[in-house]
């Protein structure tokens, strides 16, 4: 059964849309958001918890505190590892072409009629069936890196999308993790354990119980008095004794397999 998110800055409209969606027996869960910022927060929580979202039903001209309208929001969704299908629900008749250009599976006009919404749900089901299962591409070509994904982070009331490929390393901070990039660091509410499990196929390795590192960003492997460390950008990160052998062996195999320039050691 489907899990969907209804997004509209009109409270009455989004409540009515949610009511109609909940009445459809093909839908197991309906979440509600009042703007695109709230919708991105919902998606971020789902990513952190490893919960899927099959579809988003949203207004095309809606905007929120982050300045994103429905079309911008849909373009951002493409950056997620498993982007949901999108159905636009709007009173405007002049946005259909733009909607399909950004990959929407349907375009429903307000006031929403139950039979028309049911057809949109059917199209969502078809889109979900056509979507490859997670890691299917990797199974077909184990050497192929997984596609990049975007992580929504909150910055002073605004939502910024951080590319996973830009993340150099991650540190645990209680119920949060701090993502370190070349441009700065960002605090996100999720556990390091779940993030490590999700990002392992993308080349992230555990070097300590509180640290996860992108192997692609490691430039040096250091050995000092029996201790192991890795250099990432300008930062030198200690590898715990428990993880030392695994990190060393994994990095050697990875760099040989990729035929990369030699990894410097010291």
C-alpha positions in Angstrom: 0.0 0.0 0.0 1.1 3.6 -0.7 2.5 6.2 1.7 1.9 9.7 0.5 2.4 13.3 1.6 -0.2 16.1 0.9 1.3 19.6 0.6 -0.7 22.9 0.3 -0.4 26.3 2.0 -4.2 26.5 2.0 -5.3 24.7 5.2 -8.8 23.9 4.0 -7.5 22.6 0.7 -4.9 20.3 2.2 -7.3 18.9 4.9 -9.8 18.1 2.2 -7.2 16.5 0.0 -5.9 14.5 2.9 -9.5 13.3 3.7 -10.0 12.1 0.1 -6.6 10.3 0.0 -7.3 8.5 3.3 -10.6 7.3 1.9 -8.7 5.4 -0.9 -8.1 1.8 0.1 -4.8 1.7 -1.8 -3.2 4.3 0.6 -1.9 3.2 3.9 -0.5 6.5 5.2 -1.3 10.2 4.5 1.0 12.9 6.0 0.3 16.6 5.7 2.5 19.7 5.3 1.5 23.3 5.1 4.4 24.5 2.9 7.5 23.2 1.1 9.8 23.7 4.1 7.6 21.5 6.2 7.5 18.9 3.4 11.3 18.9 3.2 11.5 18.4 7.0 9.1 15.4 6.7 11.2 13.9 3.9 14.4 14.4 6.0 12.9 12.5 8.9 11.9 9.7 6.6 15.3 9.5 5.1 16.8 9.4 8.6 14.4 6.6 9.7 14.7 4.6 6.5 11.0 5.0 5.8 9.8 5.3 2.2 7.5 7.9 0.7 5.7 6.8 -2.5 4.2 10.1 -3.7 3.7 13.8 -3.0 0.4 15.5 -3.8 1.1 19.3 -3.9 -0.1 22.6 -5.2 2.0 23.9 -8.2 2.1 27.6 -7.2 2.5 27.1 -3.5 5.5 28.8 -1.7 6.8 28.7 1.8 9.4 30.3 4.0 12.2 28.8 1.9 10.9 30.5 -1.2 10.3 27.3 -3.1 7.2 26.8 -5.2 5.8 23.4 -6.2 7.9 23.2 -9.3 11.2 24.0 -7.5 10.2 21.5 -4.8 9.7 18.8 -7.4 13.1 19.5 -8.9 14.7 19.1 -5.5 13.0 15.8 -5.0 15.0 14.4 -8.0 18.1 14.6 -5.8 16.8 12.0 -3.3 18.1 8.5 -3.6 14.5 7.2 -4.0 12.4 10.2 -5.1 8.7 9.9 -4.7 6.2 10.3 -7.6 4.6 13.8 -7.8 1.0 14.7 -8.5 0.2 18.4 -8.8 -3.2 19.4 -7.3 -4.0 23.0 -8.3 -6.6 25.5 -9.4 -4.5 26.8 -12.2 -5.0 25.3 -15.7 -1.8 26.9 -17.2 0.8 24.8 -15.4 0.3 21.4 -16.9 3.2 21.6 -19.4 5.6 22.8 -16.8 4.4 20.1 -14.4 5.1 17.3 -16.9 8.4 18.8 -17.8 9.6 18.3 -14.2 8.3 14.7 -14.2 4.9 14.9 -12.5 2.8 11.7 -13.0 -0.5 13.6 -13.0 -2.1 17.1 -12.9 -5.4 17.3 -11.0 -7.5 20.5 -11.0 -9.3 21.9 -8.0 -12.0 21.4 -6.8 -10.8 17.8 -6.5 -13.3 15.2 -7.6 -12.9 11.7 -6.0 -12.9 9.8 -9.3 -10.2 12.1 -10.7 -8.1 11.7 -7.6 -8.5 7.9 -7.8 -7.1 8.0 -11.3 -4.1 10.0 -10.1 -3.5 7.3 -7.4 -3.7 4.7 -10.1 -0.9 6.5 -12.0 1.1 6.7 -8.8 0.8 3.0 -8.4 2.1 2.4 -12.0 5.0 4.8 -11.4 5.9 3.0 -8.2 5.8 -0.4 -9.9 8.1 0.9 -12.7 10.7 2.2 -10.1 13.6 -0.2 -9.7 13.9 -1.7 -6.2 16.6 0.0 -4.1 20.1 -1.1 -5.0 18.8 -2.9 -8.2 21.2 -1.0 -10.3 24.1 -1.9 -8.0 23.2 -5.6 -8.3 23.3 -5.4 -12.1 26.6 -3.6 -12.0 28.3 -3.9 -8.6 31.1 -1.5 -9.7 28.7 1.3 -10.5 28.5 3.9 -7.7 25.0 4.6 -6.4 23.4 7.9 -7.5 24.0 11.0 -5.4 21.3 12.1 -2.9 20.4 15.3 -1.2 20.0 15.8 2.5 17.7 18.6 3.8 19.2 20.6 6.6 17.7 23.4 8.6 19.6 26.7 8.7 17.9 29.6 10.6 14.4 28.8 9.4 15.5 27.9 5.9 16.1 24.5 4.3 19.3 23.8 2.5 20.0 20.7 0.4 23.4 19.2 1.0 24.8 16.7 -1.6 26.0 13.4 -0.1 29.0 13.6 -2.5 30.0 16.8 -0.9 30.1 15.3 2.6 33.7 14.5 3.7 33.0 13.0 7.1 30.2 12.7 9.7 30.4 12.9 13.4 27.8 11.6 15.9 26.3 14.2 18.4 23.8 12.4 20.5 20.6 12.0 18.6 22.1 14.1 15.8 25.0 13.8 13.2 27.2 16.7 12.0 27.9 16.6 8.2 31.3 18.1 7.4 31.8 19.6 3.9 34.3 21.9 2.3 31.9 24.8 2.8 30.9 24.1 6.5 29.2 21.7 8.8 25.5 20.9 9.3 23.6 19.3 12.1 20.9 16.8 11.1 18.7 14.7 13.4 19.5 11.1 12.6 21.6 8.4 14.0 25.1 7.6 12.8 24.2 3.9 12.8 21.4 4.3 10.3 23.4 6.8 8.2 26.4 4.4 8.0 24.1 1.6 6.9 22.5 3.8 4.2 25.8 5.3 2.9 28.0 2.3 3.0 27.3 1.5 -0.7 28.4 5.0 -1.6 31.9 4.5 -0.1 31.5 5.8 3.5 33.4 3.8 6.1 33.2 3.7 9.9 36.6 4.6 11.4 35.4 5.1 15.0 32.1 4.5 16.9 31.4 8.2 16.4 32.9 8.9 13.0 32.0 8.0 9.4 34.3 9.0 6.6 33.9 9.2 2.8 36.7 7.1 1.3 36.7 9.3 -1.8 37.8 12.3 0.3 40.7 10.5 2.2 44.0 11.8 0.9 46.4 10.2 3.5 46.6 7.2 5.7 48.9 7.8 8.6 50.7 5.5 11.1 52.1 7.0 14.2 53.3 4.9 17.2 50.9 2.1 16.4 48.0 4.5 15.9 46.2 4.9 12.6 44.7 8.2 11.3 43.3 9.4 8.0 43.5 12.9 6.5 40.4 14.4 5.0 40.8 17.9 3.6 42.7 19.8 6.4 41.4 17.5 9.1 43.3 14.5 10.6 40.8 12.0 12.1 41.9 9.2 14.4 40.9 5.6 13.6 40.0 3.5 16.6 42.1 0.4 17.3 38.9 -1.7 16.7 38.5 -0.3 13.2 42.2 0.1 12.2 42.7 -3.2 10.3 39.4 -3.0 8.5 39.9 0.6 7.5 43.4 -0.1 6.2 42.4 -3.2 4.3 39.3 -1.6 2.8 41.2 1.5 1.6 43.9 -0.6 0.0 41.4 -2.7 -1.8 39.3 0.3 -2.8 42.2 2.3 -4.2 43.6 -0.7 -6.1 40.2 -1.5 -7.6 39.6 2.1 -8.7 43.2 2.3 -10.1 43.4 5.7 -8.4 46.7 7.6 -7.8 48.7 6.0 -4.9 47.4 6.8 -1.5 50.1 8.5 0.5 51.2 7.0 3.8 53.4 8.2 6.5 
